[in-house]
Amino acid sequence: MLARLMVAEHLEPAIRRPETFTGAPEFLKDHTLSLDTPFFTDQVKVVLANSGHIVPESIDDYIADGGYDAWQRVVTSMTPQDVIREITESGLRGRGGGGFPTGKKWELTAQVQNEEKFIICNGDEGDPGAYMDRSILEGNPHAVIEGMLIAGFAIGATSGWFYVRAEYPLAVERLDKALKAARRYNLLGKDILGTGRDLDLEIRLGAGAFVCGEETALIASIEGKRGSPTPRPPYPSVKGLWGMPSCVNNVETLANVPTIMNRGGAWFASMGTETSKGTKVFALTGKVKHSGLIEVPMGISLKRIVESIGGGTSTGKKIKAVQTGGPSGGVIPEKEMDLPVCYDHLKKVGSIMGSGGMIVMDEDDDMVDIAKFYLGFTVDESCGKCAPCRIGGKQLLLLLEKIADGKAVEEDIEDLKRLAVSMKKASLCGLGQTAPNPVLSTLNFFLDEYQARLTTKEALAEKDKA
């Protein structure tokens, strides 16, 4: 009711007679930002360009702004090789965390000869504090559908699935409406636009298992099996869903595709760094003054994101570190914040791009507790299939709890390092391989905080006597 009153009193009059609009009402002025602040001016929007500017449930709004132009041109006048060439030239890499070149993935799947092939959209976003995919699906579902149709055409897909977690009911509702509208307009389904091509898309709901963000676990879940990863090779491009060649792309990856096809691969490649092209959407959260969803060019410095776009800490205290890549990412200290945000540079400092979570911490945050929190999450989310992750993660957590409780000695830190490195090398999938990142990065940059919690064997012996 309050929202309706605000719209009726302030927004509708401004839309009808914009010359009378004098700004936000007084009671909102402390909660709004001017459009000329760095939060807006430092962003470059490709994926989020239309979110908030078109009605997400209206296919006509999307089409009026050039939506489905790329798909109509692709399906009526291009070859799969033409499409793959354009995406390869763009330098687009997977936005779900792995960063594999999208054009290469499509090419590998296209080369496999099979009567049935599947295109799959990975919308199983599970990082704490991350809501990039959710916002894209809620704000512009047709862009993801169009990108998926183009991807399906490129690989020769006969059908496709959206895998979206059930905790995103609004995203699922809008996606479902968008798919129905696209069928009515003959943009998907049978004999698309009279070309004789068939390609339909369906939605499958995930039950919230973090491990199902890994493509082979996601595929198992769609098949109705327990969501746990399988060894690779064979890769899904050869043997995926129901044993058929399959290509899995993230929501944000697919949302980039229509714009790339409209504006050209060279245009997209003109943004970013040599190995990380285009823009990236991040969920900027934590102790930052201006939190929210942002889209910035690859290669922008972490410092510029936090201090300029984010406005510094919300507490007024000194920035201590930034966690990137969610629970599988690393903690980057303030002294390293001049580094460019791209796949390669983040990896060098022990973190990852991930799907785009970015959490700001100030000097009050304790790094041992931070590592323990993230490891606790990944231990809970482990599918338990492989021993390095199932057993190694639990043992790492026990060691961290021992250190946090002041019951550990110097040797325990060495055991912590050794176990973390072994777990990274031996785990079956990306969850286990990256789960030790928060531990290793905090040990690397904040070792003194671990050492401050240690005790001696003599002191432990005295406590036991007491």
Secondary structure, DSSP 8 states (H G I E B T S, - for coil): -HHHHHIIIIIHHHHH-GGG--SS-GGGGGG---TTSHHHHT---STTSSBTTB-TT-HHHHHHTTTTHHHHHHHHH--HHHHHHHHHHHT-B-TTTT--BHHHHHHHHHHS--S--EEEEEE----TT--HHHHHHHH-HHHHHHHHHHHHHHHT-SEEEEEEETT-HHHHHHHHHHHHHHHHTTSSBSSGGGSS--BEEEEEEE---GGGGSHHHHHHHHTTS------SSS-TTTS-GGGS-EEEEEHHHHHHHHHHHHH-HHHHHTSB-SSSBSEEEEEEEES-SS-EEEEEETT-BHHIIIIIIS-S-SSSS-EEEEEESGGGSEEEEGGGTTSB-SHHHHHHTT---TTSEEEEEETT--HHHHHHHHHHHHHHH----SHHHHHHHHHHHHHHHHHHTT---HHHHHHHHHHHHHHHHH-SSHHHHHTTHHHHHHHHH-HHHHHTT---HHHHHHHHH-
